[in-house]
Amino acid sequence: ISLPLQFSIRFNQTGSVKFAGDMVLAPFSTNLRLELQDIKLKTFQSYLEPFVKLELVDGDFDTQGQLNVSATEPLQLTYRGDANIDQLITRDKANNKDFVKWTKLDVQQMLLDVPKQDFKLGKVIFDRPYIRFMIKKDSTNNVADILVAQPAAKPDSKTAVKAIAPQPKSPEPAVKIGKIEMKNGQSDFADYSLILPFVVKMNSLNGEVDGFASNSDDDVKLKLLGKVHDLATVKIKGNYRLQSGDSDITLDFSHMPLALVTPYMAEFAGYRIEKGQMALNLAYSIKKGQLSAQNKVFIDQLVLGEKVENPKAVSLPLELGVALLKDGDGKINLDFPITGSLEDPEFSVGSLVADVLVNLITKAVTSPFKALASLFDDDNDYSTVSFAAGNSDLSTEESAKLDRIAKALTTKPEMVLEIKGVAYVIQDRPVMR
């Protein structure tokens, strides 16, 4: 016999819970239209405290959908509907600062099957989300600060006996999301582990992720566009496979003021950056654990600032290296690949990039005249100018070398050229006699 059922109640004065539908008593089953409105998330603060040191400052939860429950073995419970969380604010108790917040989160076309651990979401939209991430002086981060250490379980004799018996394997949770959208997001990032603190604000973050499925290795397509301090533009685009880790990702940074990355230059080479702009085009591909990356770096009008005392910095004649790498217009173009195995425990993308940059600068300063020759796209040896034996006249070809060196030096006023004359006894003396 099916019985009609209708129920409504106020929840903590501001919220409401309503459901209406029908119910069968034996065996028990129910099909209900469920509505939850203005449920204050702060009410559930006590459920968070055993796991995270995070304060639910504000946030309202709403949902409307169809709930089906059937008292079979196992219990059948499904829910189909929409939900949203508005004005969420969470605060990091360790630092007493906002951690994650947003204006609105919409979850559309939910289909939740609890016994099958199958959770499908048609669309998830974040409106003006915010997250703060900080690396501390000891290289730990603020996410680790909020996690509460969980005590290890102590098995007793009863538990040990039960563990011997075969247990039915519960299904792995499967989450599938058709599309995730982010609108006008913001983020604060800080790295205090460097010799000089690095603090940056990202804003106007807009993007989407298509085809997320935890139980599939199909391509997840992602796209993100944003700004750094309203100055530099950041674009991220590509595909990623959750299970294998295979990916093709491109990252573009344009109009990046180099003064912003002074902390990383001080950490790497022991110098501040006075001025300049940078653009990056990074293309990373991972196939079966093997990384192949192409890094294109464009630096315009780089001027080094004062030296920073840092015993960990690489020892390089950086001023000379920068002067040699600049072209006639004060621009530096670098294009270098890196490869490696992600399965190697000592593999580090950052270390590889640092090694490449060190090698580029070292090569330039140890072969400065080759660097000058690159300005003219030729292979001439500009380190020597040859005269005919016992003669002060230069050939047209050798004279052209001096003209080009002079032209190069006019674009590099910070460079000084030393010239040393050499005479050869066997060749020069007989002619001069």
Helices and strands as residue ranges (DSSP letters): E 2-11, E 15-24, E 29-40, G 41-44, H 45-48, E 54-70, E 76-92, E 97-113, E 118-127, E 130-135, H 142-146, H 157-164, E 174-191, E 198-213, E 220-228, E 232-240, E 247-257, G 258-261, H 262-269, E 271-287, E 290-307, H 318-325, E 331-341, H 349-366, H 368-374, H 396-410, H 425-432
